[in-house]
Amino acid sequence: MLKNSLLLSIAIGVAACVPKKPGNSAAKSQSADVPVRLGIGYDTEMMRNKDLCITYDNEPQGTKLGGSGTNLTFERVESLDSKMSSLGFNSSLSLSYAIATGKASANFASSLKETAYSATYLLDFSVTTNSYQALGVKVKDDKKATDTPQEFRKICGDRYVSQTTEGGRLLAGVTFMFNDKQSKESFTSAFSVGAKAIKWGVESNTEITKALDQASEKTTLKITLNQQGGDARDLQKSFPKGEDVMICDLKNSAECKKIIINLFNYAINVFPESVNKDPYVYSFLTEAYPGLPNLTELGDATIRANKKATAAALDETTAKRQQVKDLISTPNGYGTDSRRRELQDVLNKMDKNYRLLASNLKTCVDGDGACQPVEELGLDHSAYDPEYTTPAGDLQNAGAIGGQGGGEVTQTCRDYLTGLHGESGWILDRAGAVCSDGEKHPQLGRNQSTAFDVRCPSGKLVTGVRGTRESYKRTTAVGSLSLICASKDEIQSGNTQGQQVAVFSPDEKGQALEYRCTDGTAAKGIRFRAGHWIDAIELQCVKVF
């Protein structure tokens, strides 16, 4: 299930830099003529830092600050901004060249964003081999030395690194996607974990498996991985079936727990050894290069305006892409199959917009081409309609006609309900859902009578039912029944009068009832109560887009 191969690769680059000041470090007193180690030379083809920008000698030019060790934390991601900062991102995506090009880590950080229907936790496992303060280190190419600030910036960017941590870091975003908001509230109140360090091993494994036990069976678990340092091939070997994104349904809790066990086994037993063989500088403290303005501030007023507008549009596109991805990932996000396909088309448009914006921002920052205005990039603005980031929400019950006898069975269409088929006499004996894509669900009930197959007129959907509740053989059943139908345009405009289509109406002597889907919704399924006959019928409605 490799949705984005970049996530699975070793995420290397300025996206891993911690954007905070290193304090009164010795590096700050270095002359502008003596560059220290760089952190922004980013190769967009290889998705890694340029080697020539990260070559430095250790002692005596670099002062060792600490030894080796491991650390594991498991915490709730309640604020994406603060978490992005700790992962090496600016809290705002605007004017962030690193995020425009550092797609692997950027996509991972975006995956940590919570929605109204999800709760996200971050497993952060780090292996430290060494930590250094870089002092007076010159950056060299095989062909020439870059002794001047100008050459230095031309090759590697306009920021330098004054402190580094070598080793590796494994991040796992653990997201619980709930069927409704109530399930999320119940889960988060029952399972509370603050930002804390936990013992790697049994305790850390127990923390997440305890969370699985607290979640309802209607919950879906999604795990997204991001590795910095070590050998990414080991990650692929450990998760051959579900690589960078693993998804499981908690109806099969054993399978979900197996994935968790595999994750911790990899983190604790495989990853540290991999890092020891192939360590990487995964943490940086960065500062602007002495005496040089930031690249994003260079250029005339028009270029600066284009940079700012491009970065803002990239910020918006990144956020909306993630929102659409979230909707596609869960039924209460997309609602119907046709809606899911529509959202996938929208996501493809956003991906194209993202590539155009990222390319333009890179050009604006590097200065190696025309920095174009956003309006001249050929973006597809139809993808930004607010409708495409609106969740469908939970199915809504419209109200039942009938009694409490029989067993409950729900039939749900992939898109919308458009009719019923079955058999009827004095009461509704047998019935099954008919869907807009032509699918017919099996008939419920066992009595045999006169067959019927009733559907809304072409282009219309079921929006309500009208009928009677009849006393029959000392119980209550469905007497007469009619479907109320309306077109999508009528539903969206609030014209809910609809058209009535009779399923059967023998005498209509019972209690008359009518139930309709709420404004803006139509029936997606039916909840029956049935045994020998149909004891009750109730529509389940979904938002119509």
Secondary structure, DSSP 8 states (H G I E B T S, - for coil): --S-HHHHSB--SGGGEE-S---S-GGGGS-TTS---BS--EETTTTEE-GGGS----TTTEEEEE--EEEEEEEE---HHHHHHHTT--SS-TT-HHHHH-HHHHHHHHHT---TTEEEEEEEEEEEEEEEEE-S---B-SS-B--SHHHHHHHH-SEEEEEEEEEEEEEEEEEEE-SSHHHHHHHHHHS---SEE--TTHHHHHHHHHHHHHS-TT-EEEEEEEEESS-HHHHHHH-SSS-SEEEEEGGGHHHHHHHHHHHHHIIIIIHHHHHHHS-EEEEEEEEE-TT---GGG-S-HHHHHHHHHHHHHHHHHHHHHHHHHHHHTSHHHH-SHHHHHHHHHHHHHHHHHHHHHHHHHHHHHHTSS----GGGS---GGGG-GGGG----S-EEEEEEE-S-SEEEEEE-SS-EEEEEEEESSSEEEEEEEETTS-B---B-----EEEEEE--TTEEEEEEEEEEEEETTEEEEEEEEEEEEEHHHHHHT----EEEEEE-S---SEEEEEE--TTEEEEEEEEEESSSEEEEEEEEEE--
